[in-house]
């Protein structure tokens, strides 16, 4: 199954409906986001926003997955999510231009500490959605 199909499957499994065209962010809007950031989004992250980027119902109970307008670059990482209490952030190293790059976690400390989640964005986000919503392993 392709990444896009697996992202669309999130809608089916979690919302019990088919994906609608209005569920995703447009290519034009994502292009403007990339221009603002000065960073090209990795393909797997871009596909996620294109497929389900507008879905409030896919928001996670313990984590805040950033809307495209909230994406930001800090410490050489493109941040895409934070823990609800803002003590932990998740990002992708800006230098990683891979199609599906590794996810890194930053724990707020002085200096900030980054450690690998040992998962690519695609596997990380599917696992996280399923784990936090009680749908088992992705």
C-alpha positions, 0 to 999 in steps of 0.5 A, a space after each residue: 500500500 502506498 503512503 498516500 493510501 495509508 494516509 487515506 486509510 487513517 480517515 477511514 479507520 479513525 473517522 469511519 468515512 471516505 476522504 473528502 477533497 477538502 480534508 487536505 491542504 492544497 499544493 499552492 498553500 504548501 508551496 507558500 509554507 515552504 517559501 516562508 520556511 525556506 525549506 522544502 517539505 519532505 515528500 512523506 510530510 508533504 503527502 500527509 498535509 495534502 491528504 489529511 492536513 485540514 482534519 481537526 478530528 485527526 488531532 491527537 489527544 496528547 500531542 499537537 500536530 502543527 497546522 501547515 501555518 505553525 510549522 517552523 524551523 528551530 535548532 536545524 529541525 523542521 518542527 511538526 508536532 509538540 507534546 501538549 505541555 510543550 516540553 517535547 517537540 518532534 521534527 525532521 532535520 533540515 539537512 535530511 531531504 530524503 523522501 521519508 526522513 527520520 523523526 527526531 525528538 527534542 526534550 526541553 533542556 539547556 542545551 536542548 537534547 535531540 534524539 532519534 525516534 528511529 522511525 521515518 516520518 511515515 511510520 512514526 505518524 501512523 504508529 502515533 495516530 493508531 496508538 493514541 486513538 486505540 486502533 492498534 499498530 499501524 
